[in-house]
Amino acid sequence: MIPRPETELLVEQALRWSQSCLKSKDKLQILDLGTGCGNLAISLALELPLAEVWAVDISRAALETAGANADFHQVTKRIHFLESNYFNAFKGLTAPLFDLIVSNPPYISSKEMTSLPGSVVDYEPHQALNGGRDGLDAFRKILTDLEGYARKPTVLLLEIGANQQVAVGRLFRKSRAFRLIGWRVDLSGRPRLYFGVI
């Protein structure tokens, strides 16, 4: 479980938002969409002992890995693992309303997938990388279903690919769900995190 610097940036921003939320809420409900090996969910559970975390992934193998990592870090009791595609996990369930929703979704376009180096494609599941024709399929899905699961104020934090700031910003504005949107840059100064406050 070795997060990349971009993922660490997402965790840092999530913690900043969560600390401000804790002033007005006794317990945080956090959702990690596409949890993979559990980097985000587990990191947030470790740093926020008052948080209840929900971790969703379409891959059973990924969830098994995430569960083992959560067990290793002794946060299993505070993370609910669900096998599903994003918000579909809650269909038929009484889902909580979330204060914080985070995701490192697949954002590589189908064309770019063909030229990825072996150091990436040989070790990462393709469904965790391939974001469809333009790399934005996951963003569209998340933004379409988001509003029904927000306990206002709620923040959505998404890691984005290089050069996706304009396209992702357009999707955020189109959703009309947010009263504030913006982005954060990575260590090289490139936008790598987009956020919206509902």
C-alpha positions as CSV (number, residue, x, y, z in Angstrom):
1,M,0.0,0.0,0.0
2,I,2.3,2.8,-1.3
3,P,0.4,5.9,-2.2
4,R,1.7,8.2,-5.0
5,P,2.3,11.9,-4.2
6,E,-0.9,12.8,-6.0
7,T,-2.9,10.5,-3.7
8,E,-1.1,12.0,-0.6
9,L,-2.3,15.4,-1.8
10,L,-5.9,14.2,-1.9
11,V,-5.6,12.8,1.7
12,E,-4.1,16.1,2.9
13,Q,-6.9,18.1,1.4
14,A,-9.5,15.7,2.8
15,L,-8.1,16.0,6.3
16,R,-8.2,19.8,6.1
17,W,-11.8,19.7,5.1
18,S,-12.6,17.1,7.7
19,Q,-11.1,19.2,10.5
20,S,-13.3,22.1,9.7
21,C,-16.4,19.8,9.5
22,L,-15.7,18.3,12.9
23,K,-16.4,21.7,14.5
24,S,-20.1,21.3,13.6
25,K,-20.6,17.5,13.4
26,D,-20.0,14.9,16.0
27,K,-19.2,12.1,13.5
28,L,-18.1,12.2,9.9
29,Q,-19.4,9.9,7.2
30,I,-16.8,9.5,4.5
31,L,-17.1,7.7,1.1
32,D,-14.2,6.4,-1.0
33,L,-15.4,5.6,-4.5
34,G,-13.1,3.1,-6.3
35,T,-11.1,2.3,-3.2
36,G,-8.6,-0.1,-4.8
37,C,-6.2,-1.3,-2.2
38,G,-7.8,1.1,0.3
39,N,-5.1,3.8,0.4
40,L,-7.6,6.7,0.8
41,A,-10.2,4.9,3.1
42,I,-7.6,3.5,5.4
43,S,-5.5,6.7,5.7
44,L,-8.6,8.7,6.5
45,A,-9.8,6.1,9.0
46,L,-6.4,6.2,10.7
47,E,-6.3,10.0,10.9
48,L,-10.0,10.6,11.8
49,P,-11.0,8.3,14.7
50,L,-14.5,9.8,14.7
51,A,-15.1,8.9,11.1
52,E,-17.1,6.1,9.7
53,V,-15.8,5.2,6.2
54,W,-17.5,3.5,3.3
55,A,-15.2,2.0,0.7
56,V,-16.6,0.9,-2.7
57,D,-15.0,-0.9,-5.5
58,I,-16.3,-3.0,-8.5
59,S,-13.4,-5.5,-8.1
60,R,-13.7,-8.2,-5.5
61,A,-10.0,-8.8,-5.6
62,A,-9.3,-5.1,-4.9
63,L,-11.7,-5.2,-1.9
64,E,-10.0,-8.3,-0.5
65,T,-6.6,-6.5,-0.7
66,A,-8.2,-3.4,0.9
67,G,-9.7,-5.5,3.6
68,A,-6.3,-7.1,4.4
69,N,-4.7,-3.7,4.5
70,A,-7.4,-2.4,6.8
71,D,-7.0,-5.4,9.1
72,F,-3.2,-4.8,9.2
73,H,-3.8,-1.1,10.2
74,Q,-6.5,-2.1,12.7
75,V,-9.3,0.0,11.3
76,T,-11.5,-2.8,9.9
77,K,-14.3,-2.1,12.3
78,R,-14.8,1.5,11.0
79,I,-14.7,0.7,7.3
80,H,-17.6,-0.8,5.4
81,F,-16.4,-2.5,2.1
82,L,-19.0,-2.7,-0.7
83,E,-18.6,-4.4,-4.0
84,S,-20.3,-2.3,-6.6
85,N,-19.9,0.4,-9.2
86,Y,-19.8,3.8,-7.4
87,F,-23.1,4.9,-6.0
88,N,-24.8,1.7,-7.2
89,A,-23.5,0.2,-4.0
90,F,-26.3,1.9,-2.1
91,K,-29.3,1.0,-4.2
92,G,-31.7,-0.9,-2.0
93,L,-29.9,0.2,1.1
94,T,-30.5,2.9,3.6
95,A,-27.4,4.8,2.7
96,P,-25.9,7.5,5.0
97,L,-25.5,11.0,3.8
98,F,-21.8,11.8,3.4
99,D,-19.8,14.7,4.6
100,L,-16.8,13.9,2.5
101,I,-16.6,11.9,-0.8
102,V,-13.2,11.1,-2.3
103,S,-12.1,9.2,-5.4
104,N,-9.0,8.5,-7.4
105,P,-11.0,7.3,-10.5
106,P,-9.7,5.9,-13.7
107,Y,-8.8,8.9,-15.9
108,I,-6.6,7.6,-18.7
109,S,-8.2,7.7,-22.1
110,S,-8.6,4.5,-24.1
111,K,-6.1,5.9,-26.7
112,E,-3.5,6.7,-24.0
113,M,-3.9,3.2,-22.5
114,T,-2.2,1.7,-25.6
115,S,1.0,3.7,-24.9
116,L,1.4,3.3,-21.1
117,P,4.7,1.9,-19.9
118,G,5.0,-1.6,-18.7
119,S,5.8,-0.3,-15.2
120,V,2.1,0.8,-15.1
121,V,0.1,-1.7,-17.1
122,D,1.9,-4.7,-15.7
123,Y,1.0,-3.9,-12.1
124,E,-2.3,-2.0,-12.2
125,P,-5.7,-3.5,-13.1
126,H,-6.8,-2.0,-16.4
127,Q,-10.3,-1.1,-15.1
128,A,-8.5,1.0,-12.4
129,L,-6.8,3.0,-15.2
130,N,-9.1,3.2,-18.3
131,G,-11.4,6.2,-18.1
132,G,-13.1,5.5,-21.5
133,R,-12.7,7.3,-24.8
134,D,-11.8,10.7,-23.3
135,G,-10.8,9.6,-19.8
136,L,-13.8,11.2,-18.2
137,D,-16.4,8.3,-17.9
138,A,-15.9,7.9,-14.2
139,F,-16.2,11.6,-13.5
140,R,-19.5,11.8,-15.4
141,K,-20.9,8.8,-13.4
142,I,-19.9,10.2,-10.0
143,L,-21.2,13.7,-10.7
144,T,-24.5,12.4,-12.1
145,D,-25.4,10.5,-8.9
146,L,-23.6,12.6,-6.3
147,E,-26.2,15.0,-4.9
148,G,-28.6,12.4,-3.4
149,Y,-25.8,11.3,-1.0
150,A,-24.6,14.6,0.3
151,R,-25.1,15.9,3.9
152,K,-24.6,19.6,3.3
153,P,-22.0,21.0,3.5
154,T,-20.3,18.1,1.7
155,V,-17.0,18.2,-0.3
156,L,-16.2,16.1,-3.3
157,L,-12.4,15.6,-3.9
158,L,-11.3,13.9,-7.1
159,E,-7.8,13.2,-8.4
160,I,-7.5,14.2,-12.0
161,G,-5.1,13.4,-14.8
162,A,-2.6,15.8,-16.3
163,N,-4.2,18.4,-18.5
164,Q,-7.8,17.5,-17.4
165,Q,-8.4,20.6,-15.3
166,V,-10.5,22.4,-17.9
167,A,-12.5,19.3,-19.0
168,V,-13.3,18.2,-15.4
169,G,-14.1,21.8,-14.4
170,R,-16.6,21.9,-17.2
171,L,-18.3,18.8,-15.9
172,F,-18.4,20.2,-12.3
173,R,-20.1,23.4,-13.6
174,K,-22.5,21.5,-15.7
175,S,-23.7,19.5,-12.7
176,R,-24.9,22.7,-10.9
177,A,-24.6,20.9,-7.6
178,F,-21.8,23.0,-6.2
179,R,-21.6,26.4,-4.5
180,L,-17.8,26.4,-4.7
181,I,-15.4,24.6,-7.0
182,G,-11.7,24.7,-7.5
183,W,-8.5,22.8,-7.8
184,R,-5.1,22.1,-6.1
185,V,-1.7,21.6,-7.8
186,D,0.8,18.8,-7.2
187,L,4.4,19.2,-6.3
188,S,5.3,20.0,-9.9
189,G,2.7,22.8,-10.1
190,R,0.2,20.9,-12.3
191,P,-3.5,20.7,-11.3
192,R,-4.1,17.2,-9.9
193,L,-7.0,17.6,-7.6
194,Y,-10.5,19.0,-8.3
195,F,-13.0,19.8,-5.6
196,G,-16.5,20.9,-5.2
197,V,-18.5,22.0,-2.2
198,I,-22.2,21.2,-2.1
